[in-house]
Amino acid sequence: MAARRRSVLVVGAAVGLLVAAASAVSAGSGGLSVYFHVESCPQLETIVRSNVDAAIRQNVRLTAGLLRVLFHDCFPQVRTSSSASPYGCDASILLDNGERSLPPNVGLQQEVLQLIEDIRGKVHAQCGATVSCADITVLATRDAVNLAGGPAFSVPLGRLDSLAPASRNDVSKLPPPTASVDQLLAAFKNASLDDPADLVALSGAHTVGKAHCNAFQQGGGAGDDDDDMISKCVTETCSAAASGGVLRDLDFLTPTVFDNLYFVELTLRKNKGVMLPSDQGLATDPRTSWLVQGFADNHWWFFDQFKTSMIKMSQLRGPQGNVGEVRRNCFSRNSNAIPGAADLTASA
C-alpha cells in the first residue's frame, strides 16, 4: 500500500527534466490513478506538456485562463443519482450551449478552451479515444502552473466527461469576488473542500490572474500613503477607466509568475481597497489571516498546500463514482442517444 502512495516522477518533455511529484497521491481512490493511462496512452503527459508549453510561450495569460476553467468546472456540483448529471471535474464546462453562457462563466478565454480541444485531438491521434477532456484539462492546468514557476505534482487520472452541462443553480454556487469569508467557507464546504487552507491556497492562483476594475473596492484608503506607489497607480488606472470592463493584474509585481507574492501584497495592502474584496476578507478574518500571512512568509508552504488542495479538488466525485464518456470532441456529446454501459462506467 505504501508503494501505491509513493510520489511519481513525470517526464516534462518540453524542458527535458524529471519533475518530482512532491505530494503522495492515492493510486486507487474512486477508480482514479496516477498510472491510469500508462499502458493505454504512454505519450499522454509528454503531448500535453509540450503543447501547453508552446501555447504559453505565445500567450502567457493562458495559465490564468486554464486555472479559471478548471476551477469553474470542478466547483459546481450536482448531488444526484442521475447518470447524466455533472459532478466535479468532468469537462461539463466545455460543452457548447451550456454553462459557459451563464454570468459566472462569461469571459472564459476561448483560446484556453480551444487549446484543450486541440490537445485532445493530438492525444486521440496517438492513442485513440482513451483519454477524456476532463483528464486533459487537469493535466494542462497542472503543467501550466509548473511552467509559470509553480510546484510540480502528479495528478490522479481516469475521469470521464459529463453527459450534460451544469445547471444555472449549480453554476450560481461559484463564489463572486465580493463574497464574505463566511460565504466563501460555506461554498467551499459545500464543495467538499472544508479545510480553510483549501480556500486560501486555491485563492493563491490569483497570483497570475486579472480582474475587471469594477470587482475592486476603490477608496477606503487606497493611495493615502504617498510612498505606496502601487496602490496609487492601481487606483488611477481604474479611476481613469471609462467602465469596469478594464482588466487589471491581481499581482502587481510578478503578474505572470506563479509565486506567493500575491499573499505578500495582500498583507501589505489589505485595507487599501486595491485587492479583491473576497481576498481582503481572507487577510483580515482570524480564521484565515494566519494562513495568508504564513503563505506570504513561506512560499514552500504555499506551494505544498496548493498541490494538496488542487489534487483534492481534482478528485471531487459524484455519488455514483466515475460516470460519463470519453468525448471525441470536447465541445459536444458523442451522441444524443442514451449512452450505453460502456460509456457510463470507467474501467478499473
C-alpha positions in Angstrom: 0.0 0.0 0.0 2.9 2.3 0.8 4.2 1.8 -2.7 0.9 2.8 -4.2 1.1 6.1 -2.4 4.7 6.9 -3.4 5.4 10.1 -5.3 5.6 9.6 -9.0 8.1 11.0 -11.5 6.6 12.7 -14.5 8.7 13.5 -17.6 8.4 17.1 -18.8 9.4 16.8 -22.4 9.4 20.5 -23.2 12.1 21.2 -20.6 13.8 17.7 -20.6 13.7 17.5 -16.9 12.3 15.0 -14.4 9.6 16.6 -12.5 9.4 15.1 -9.0 5.9 14.9 -7.6 6.2 16.2 -4.0 2.8 15.0 -2.9 1.7 11.4 -2.4 -1.4 10.6 -4.4 -3.6 7.6 -3.9 -3.5 5.2 -6.8 -6.9 3.7 -6.2 -9.3 6.4 -5.0 -12.6 6.1 -6.7 -11.0 4.5 -9.8 -8.6 7.3 -10.4 -4.9 6.6 -10.5 -1.7 8.4 -11.5 -0.9 5.3 -13.6 -4.3 5.1 -15.3 -3.1 5.9 -18.8 0.4 4.4 -18.6 -0.4 1.5 -20.9 -3.3 2.9 -22.9 -1.5 6.2 -23.7 2.1 6.3 -22.6 2.8 9.5 -24.5 -0.1 11.4 -22.8 1.9 13.6 -20.4 4.5 14.4 -23.0 1.9 15.5 -25.5 0.0 17.7 -23.0 3.1 19.4 -21.5 4.7 20.2 -24.9 1.5 21.7 -26.3 0.9 23.8 -23.1 4.5 25.0 -23.1 4.2 26.1 -26.8 0.9 27.8 -26.2 2.1 29.7 -23.1 5.2 30.9 -25.0 2.7 32.6 -27.4 0.3 33.9 -24.7 1.4 33.8 -21.1 -2.1 34.6 -19.9 -3.2 31.1 -20.7 -2.0 29.9 -17.3 -4.6 32.1 -15.5 -7.2 31.0 -18.1 -6.6 27.3 -17.5 -6.8 27.8 -13.8 -10.1 29.6 -14.1 -11.6 27.0 -16.5 -10.6 24.1 -14.1 -12.0 25.8 -11.0 -15.2 26.7 -12.8 -15.5 23.1 -14.0 -14.8 21.4 -10.7 -16.5 23.6 -8.2 -20.2 23.4 -9.3 -21.6 20.0 -8.2 -24.9 18.2 -8.6 -25.5 15.8 -5.7 -27.8 13.4 -7.5 -28.0 9.8 -8.5 -28.8 10.7 -12.1 -26.1 9.3 -14.5 -26.5 12.4 -16.8 -25.8 14.9 -14.0 -22.4 16.6 -13.9 -20.3 16.5 -10.8 -16.8 17.9 -10.1 -14.0 17.9 -12.7 -15.8 16.4 -15.6 -15.4 18.9 -18.5 -19.1 19.9 -18.3 -17.9 23.5 -18.8 -16.5 22.7 -22.2 -19.9 21.7 -23.7 -21.3 24.2 -26.2 -24.7 25.8 -25.5 -24.3 25.1 -21.8 -23.0 26.6 -18.6 -20.4 28.8 -20.3 -23.2 31.2 -21.3 -24.1 31.8 -17.6 -22.8 35.0 -15.9 -20.2 33.5 -13.6 -18.5 31.9 -16.7 -18.7 34.9 -19.0 -15.2 35.8 -20.1 -13.6 32.4 -20.0 -10.8 32.5 -22.5 -11.8 31.0 -25.8 -8.1 30.3 -26.6 -7.9 28.1 -23.5 -11.0 26.1 -24.5 -9.6 25.6 -28.0 -6.2 24.6 -26.5 -7.8 21.8 -24.6 -9.7 20.6 -27.7 -6.5 20.8 -29.8 -4.6 18.7 -27.2 -7.4 16.2 -27.2 -7.1 15.8 -30.9 -3.4 15.1 -30.7 -3.8 12.7 -27.8 -6.5 10.8 -29.6 -4.5 10.7 -32.8 -1.7 8.9 -30.9 -3.7 6.8 -28.5 -7.3 6.6 -29.8 -10.3 7.8 -27.7 -8.8 6.7 -24.4 -8.3 10.0 -22.6 -11.1 12.3 -21.5 -11.3 16.0 -22.0 -11.6 16.2 -18.2 -8.2 14.5 -17.7 -6.6 16.7 -20.3 -7.9 19.8 -18.6 -6.5 18.8 -15.2 -3.1 17.9 -16.8 -2.9 21.0 -18.8 -3.6 23.2 -15.8 -1.1 21.3 -13.7 1.6 21.8 -16.3 0.7 25.5 -16.9 1.2 26.2 -13.2 4.6 24.4 -13.1 5.8 26.2 -16.3 4.9 29.5 -14.7 7.1 28.8 -11.8 4.7 26.9 -9.6 5.0 23.5 -8.0 5.3 20.2 -9.8 3.0 17.4 -8.8 1.3 14.2 -10.0 -2.5 14.1 -10.5 -4.7 11.0 -10.5 -6.3 10.3 -13.8 -9.2 8.2 -15.2 -12.0 10.8 -15.2 -14.9 10.6 -17.7 -16.6 13.5 -19.4 -20.0 14.5 -18.3 -23.1 13.8 -20.3 -24.7 17.2 -19.5 -23.7 20.7 -18.5 -24.2 22.0 -15.0 -27.4 23.8 -14.2 -27.9 27.5 -13.6 -28.4 26.8 -9.9 -25.2 24.9 -9.6 -23.1 27.4 -11.5 -24.5 30.1 -9.2 -22.6 28.4 -6.4 -19.3 29.8 -7.7 -18.4 32.5 -5.2 -18.2 36.1 -6.5 -15.2 38.4 -5.9 -17.4 40.2 -3.3 -18.1 37.1 -1.2 -17.5 37.4 2.6 -15.3 34.9 4.4 -18.5 33.2 5.8 -19.8 32.8 2.3 -16.5 31.5 1.0 -16.1 29.0 3.7 -19.7 27.8 3.3 -19.3 27.5 -0.5 -16.0 25.5 -0.2 -17.5 23.2 2.4 -20.5 22.5 0.1 -17.9 21.5 -2.5 -16.2 19.1 0.0 -13.3 21.5 0.4 -13.9 22.0 4.1 -10.4 22.9 5.3 -9.8 26.7 5.3 -6.4 26.0 3.9 -8.0 24.8 0.7 -9.8 28.1 0.3 -6.7 30.3 1.0 -4.3 28.2 -1.1 -6.6 28.0 -4.1 -7.2 31.7 -3.9 -3.4 32.0 -4.3 -4.0 31.2 -8.0 -4.8 34.9 -8.2 -1.1 35.4 -8.4 -1.3 35.0 -12.2 -4.9 36.4 -12.6 -6.6 39.5 -13.8 -9.9 41.1 -12.8 -12.2 43.8 -14.0 -11.8 47.2 -12.3 -15.4 47.0 -11.1 -14.5 44.0 -9.0 -12.4 46.1 -6.6 -13.5 48.4 -3.8 -11.9 51.7 -4.7 -11.3 54.2 -1.9 -11.1 53.1 1.7 -7.6 54.5 2.0 -6.2 53.4 -1.4 -3.4 55.7 -2.2 -3.4 57.5 1.2 0.2 56.6 1.7 2.3 58.7 -0.7 5.0 56.1 -0.6 2.7 53.3 -1.8 3.1 53.9 -5.5 1.5 50.7 -6.5 -1.8 51.5 -4.6 -1.8 54.9 -6.2 -1.1 53.6 -9.7 -3.9 50.9 -9.4 -6.4 53.5 -8.2 -5.5 55.9 -11.0 -5.7 53.1 -13.6 -9.2 52.0 -12.6 -10.4 55.6 -11.9 -9.4 56.6 -15.4 -11.3 53.7 -17.0 -14.4 54.6 -18.8 -16.1 51.5 -17.4 -15.5 48.5 -15.2 -14.6 46.4 -18.3 -10.9 47.3 -18.0 -8.8 44.4 -16.8 -6.1 44.8 -14.1 -3.5 42.5 -12.8 -4.2 40.9 -9.4 -0.5 40.6 -8.6 1.2 43.9 -9.4 4.8 42.7 -9.0 5.1 39.4 -10.9 1.8 39.0 -12.7 2.9 36.2 -15.0 4.8 34.2 -12.4 3.2 31.6 -10.1 4.6 32.6 -6.7 3.5 33.7 -3.3 3.8 37.5 -3.9 0.1 37.9 -4.2 -0.1 37.0 -0.5 2.7 39.4 0.3 0.9 42.2 -1.5 -2.3 41.2 0.2 -0.8 41.5 3.7 0.6 44.9 2.8 -2.5 46.4 1.1 -5.4 44.5 2.8 -7.1 47.7 3.9 -6.3 49.9 0.9 -9.1 48.8 -1.4 -6.9 47.7 -4.3 -7.3 43.9 -3.8 -10.4 41.8 -4.4 -12.9 42.2 -1.6 -13.0 38.4 -1.0 -9.2 38.2 -0.7 -9.1 41.3 1.6 -11.5 39.3 3.9 -9.2 36.4 3.9 -6.4 38.7 5.1 -8.3 40.1 8.0 -10.5 37.3 9.3 -8.8 35.4 12.1 -9.9 32.1 10.6 -7.9 32.6 7.5 -5.5 35.6 8.1 -2.9 33.3 9.7 -2.8 31.3 6.5 -2.4 34.4 4.4 0.5 35.6 6.5 2.0 32.1 6.6 1.9 31.7 2.8 3.3 35.3 2.4 6.2 34.3 4.7 6.9 30.9 3.3 6.4 30.2 -0.4 7.2 26.5 0.1 4.3 26.1 2.5 2.0 27.8 -0.1 3.2 25.5 -2.8 2.8 22.4 -0.7 -0.7 23.3 0.3 -1.6 24.4 -3.2 -0.6 21.0 -4.5 -2.7 19.3 -1.8 -5.7 21.4 -2.5 -5.5 21.1 -6.2 -5.3 17.3 -6.0 -8.2 17.3 -3.6 -10.4 19.5 -5.8 -9.5 17.4 -8.9 -10.8 14.3 -7.3 -14.3 15.6 -6.4 -16.6 12.8 -7.4 -20.3 12.1 -7.8 -22.3 9.7 -5.6 -22.2 7.1 -8.4 -18.5 7.4 -8.9 -17.0 7.8 -12.4 -19.9 8.3 -14.8 -19.8 9.6 -18.3 -18.0 9.1 -21.6 -14.7 9.9 -23.3 -15.7 12.7 -25.8 -14.4 12.6 -29.3 -14.9 16.4 -29.4 -14.6 18.3 -26.1 -17.4 20.7 -27.1 -20.1 18.1 -27.7 -21.5 14.8 -26.5 -20.6 11.8 -28.6 -24.3 11.1 -29.3 -27.7 12.5 -28.3 -28.8 8.9 -27.7 -28.9 7.4 -24.3 -25.3 6.3 -23.6 -24.6 2.6 -23.3 -23.0 0.9 -20.4 -19.5 1.2 -21.9 -19.9 5.0 -21.7 -21.2 5.1 -18.2 -18.6 3.1 -16.3 -14.8 3.6 -16.2 -12.5 0.6 -16.4 -10.9 -0.2 -13.1 
